[in-house]
Amino acid sequence: MDFETFKEELANSVKERLDSRGGEEYSVTLNKVDKANETYDAVTVKPENGNIGVNISATKAFEEYENGRDFDTIADQVADAASRAIEGRPDFDLSAISDYEQMKQKLSMEVVSAERNAEFLENVPHKNMEDMAIVYRIVLDSSDDGRSSILVTNKMLESYGITAEQLHADAMAIAPEVRPAVIQGMSEVMAEMMGAEQAEMLGLGPVPDEPIYVATVPDKVQGASVLAYQNFMDEAAEKLGGDFYILPSSIHEILLVKDNGQFDRAALEQMVREVNATQVAPEDKLTDSVYHYDSKEKVFELAEKFEVRAQERDVIKSPEKEETREGEHEEKPSTLAKLKAEKEKIAKQPKKDPVDKHKSKNGPEL
């Protein structure tokens, strides 16, 4: 069965399963869903008497089918997932979505790769940040089961009667309050992942002069957005004790590494590329770049730009001074290997994968 036939059969089978259960009537259609980092074909399930439904990826379902999973099992899985998502959907006033004064109190930000999402960005207000772009979401609901949010599009901006500049200013003021930045030492993060008992046995926990930190938001969904927060860089610099490198672990979190002479930009970039290629799902990937924050000049930039600027200011260490640090250079490979291992552990953490909410064509898409 090819993909086109599979999609049609899947939609029909899901419809039959939902109808056979009685109760609420559903419409089941096929749609193309455009999201940051991915575009996929979806089975969209919506109650006949409602205008909020859910999108289930037909693309991923077909991958399971090609890997040998039984079609009927997949159809059961999709029907069950859609039913649970619709029954558990949050209650909110749809008319409020058109009222910007209400919606702006729920604004959040998301950072994505500008290059990989060039076509996607044509339809949404955004602000460039080096090789990334900041986009904006309205978070309707957030729980342990996931998050319901609306991506702010150009059409929504027009209906609100506001400019992209005002949207950005409002998001900069509100998002850090709604979804504050969480900055933790790597040792503390690893201890939380292992659990209190095992962490105590291994002697893990906060350590003095931590060289590596993890930054995200409380629900750890699109936590790399903290990069856009106005005071984030200075707060991080205070924790790390000065300048630092930023490694985009994923769209959900970033790693902050002290610029203490133990790492060089090329090695960090190679590590980021390797981990992104082997440990990070394509839809969770941010960029392959490494960034730097100069805490004295208060400049966030690509690490390669920082190197050029540092050379121009004659801040790069002289050859004579480099010779006195020969012993430190010998330690770099092991330190870098440790950093790579820690980043891989963070990248492997399971991310919340909420079912996408979808609004009817009479309103904004969710």
Disulfide bonds with the S-S distance in Angstrom:
none
